[in-house]
């Protein structure tokens, strides 16, 4: 029975294996790993991981020259906030509209359809 088993080599391995054995499993494992990593890390961005409103948007700069009950002035031009306005400090911390004070430096973005409505504002505090 030693040499009569055809298809066997001396090492006990089957001699009819080809070079592709094991590769499909490795490819599938790599794809599963890639999909898992994307699923786990992709949507897990928190607000802190998101860029500040200043990135990717062109901002105007100015000084608050007056604050009224529902509007305010930047360099003597009157503006209001859109209902969904985002107001932050330079570090990205959320700020309330009441933080807008006379003589404060600001960077702001005016909503495209309404030139007197600000949808993003960064308050710049002296350092």
C-alpha positions in Angstrom: 0.0 0.0 0.0 3.1 2.3 0.2 3.5 3.2 -3.4 0.1 2.1 -4.8 -1.8 5.2 -3.8 -1.9 7.2 -6.9 -2.1 11.0 -6.7 -0.1 11.2 -3.5 3.4 12.5 -3.0 5.8 11.5 -0.4 4.8 14.5 1.8 1.2 13.2 2.1 -0.2 16.2 0.1 -2.5 15.7 -2.8 -0.4 16.2 -6.0 -3.3 17.6 -8.0 -3.6 20.9 -6.1 -3.3 24.0 -8.2 -1.9 27.4 -7.3 -5.3 28.9 -6.7 -6.2 26.9 -3.6 -6.6 29.2 -0.6 -6.6 32.4 -2.7 -10.4 32.8 -3.0 -10.7 32.5 0.8 -8.0 35.2 1.2 -9.6 37.5 -1.2 -13.0 37.1 0.4 -11.5 37.6 3.8 -9.8 40.8 2.6 -13.1 42.1 1.1 -15.0 41.3 4.3 -12.3 43.1 6.4 -12.4 46.2 4.1 -16.2 46.4 4.2 -16.2 46.0 8.0 -13.7 48.7 8.4 -15.6 51.1 6.2 -18.9 50.2 8.0 -17.3 50.7 11.5 -15.2 53.8 10.9 -17.0 55.5 8.0 -20.3 56.7 9.6 -18.8 57.1 13.1 -17.9 60.7 12.6 -19.1 62.9 15.4 -19.7 66.6 15.3 -16.3 67.2 16.8 -14.7 65.3 13.8 -16.5 67.4 11.3 -14.7 70.4 9.8 -15.4 73.8 11.3 -17.9 75.8 9.3 -15.0 78.0 8.1 -13.5 75.2 5.9 -14.8 75.0 2.4 -16.8 78.2 2.6 -15.8 81.7 1.6 -16.4 84.0 4.5 -16.6 87.8 4.8 -15.0 89.5 7.7 -16.3 92.4 9.7 -17.0 94.1 13.1 -20.4 94.1 14.8 -21.3 97.8 14.8 -24.8 97.5 16.4 -27.1 94.9 17.9 -30.8 95.3 17.7 -33.6 93.1 19.0 -33.9 90.8 16.0 -31.1 92.1 13.8 -27.5 93.3 14.1 -25.1 95.3 12.0 -21.8 94.3 10.6 -19.8 97.4 9.4 -23.1 99.4 9.4 -25.0 96.9 7.2 -28.1 95.2 8.7 -28.3 91.4 8.9 -30.4 88.7 10.5 -29.8 85.0 11.1 -31.5 82.2 9.1 -33.6 79.9 11.3 -30.9 77.2 10.9 -27.9 79.5 11.4 -24.7 78.0 12.9 -22.8 80.2 15.2 -19.5 79.1 16.6 -16.3 80.4 18.1 -12.9 79.9 16.4 -12.5 76.5 18.0 -15.9 75.3 16.7 -17.8 75.6 20.0 -21.5 76.4 19.5 -22.4 79.9 20.5 -25.8 81.6 21.1 -27.0 84.6 19.1 -26.8 86.5 22.3 -23.0 86.1 22.1 -23.0 88.7 19.3 -21.8 91.9 20.9 -20.9 95.3 19.6 -17.2 95.6 18.5 -16.9 91.8 18.2 -14.9 90.6 15.2 -16.8 88.1 13.0 -16.4 85.9 10.0 -19.8 85.3 8.3 -21.4 83.6 5.3 -24.5 85.1 3.7 -27.1 82.7 2.5 -27.1 82.7 -1.3 -30.8 83.5 -1.8 -31.0 86.2 0.9 -28.2 88.7 1.0 -29.3 90.0 4.4 -29.5 86.6 6.1 -26.4 84.9 7.7 -26.4 81.1 7.8 -22.9 80.7 9.3 -20.9 82.9 11.6 -17.7 82.5 13.5 -17.1 84.9 16.5 -13.5 85.9 16.8 -12.5 86.7 20.3 -9.3 88.7 21.2 -6.5 86.4 22.3 
